[in-house]
Amino acid sequence: MTSSFNAKIEVDAKEKSQAIFDSINTDNEFYPENPTKTEMSFNDKIIIRIESNELTHMRANLNSCIRLIQTSYDSIKSVNI
């Protein structure tokens, strides 16, 4: 029997949300070997849905997404965009 795990993250970074989404979604689109099913969308908030049969893969992908969001936010904030 195979377990299936899923997670949904919603991020609201106000006026920086669109720029952050554009940054992290590019990484997701060009990562075909990703062991998880990761979908990103934007509608006033960044929404990330992750599905995996392996809990460790899902956790690693969640951590990566959160770090990319934080790094993008910090970068944008540092140049006052």
N, C-alpha and C positions, 0 to 999 in steps of 0.2 A: 504494500500500500504506500502510495506517495502522498505526502502532505503538500499543501499549497499555502504559501504565505503571501500576504499582500499588505501594502501600506499606502497611505495617501498623506501628502504633505501640502499644506496651503501656506503660502508666504505672501504677506502684504508689506511691501517696502515702500509704500506710497508712490511718490513720483519716480522712484528709482526702479520700480518693479519691471517695467518694460525693458530697460537696459540690462538688468540682471537676467531676465528671461532670455533675451537674445544671446547673451554670453553663454549661459549654461546649456541652452538648447542646442547650440552649435556643437558642443562637446558630445552631447547625447546622440546627435545625428551621425557623427563620424566615429562611432564606437560599435562596429558590427559584432565584435566578439563578446559583447556584454552578456554575461551569463543570466541576467535578469531581463524581464520584459519591463522596460521603462518608458512611460509616456509622459510628455510634458505639454501643458497647454497654458494659455494666458487669457484671462478675462478679468481685468482689473487686479487680479491676484495671480501669482504663479501657482499652478497646481501640478504636482508630480505624483504619478501613480506607479508603483513598483510591484511586480509579481515575480515570485520565484518558487521553485520546488525546494530550494536549500535556504534555510534560515541564515546561514553565515553569508551567503551571496547577497541576500536582501539587506542584511545589516551593513555590509561593506558598501553597497551601492547607496544606501541611505546616508552613511557617513560622508561619502564622496560628494553627494549632492549638497548636503548641508555645508560642507567646507567650501565648495564652489560658490554657493550663494553668499556665504560670509565674506569670502575673498573678493567677489565681484562688488558687493556692497561697500566694503572697505576701500577698494580701489576707486570707485565712483565718488565716494565721500571725500577721499583725499585730494581729488582734483576739482572738487566743487562743481560737478556736472549737475 
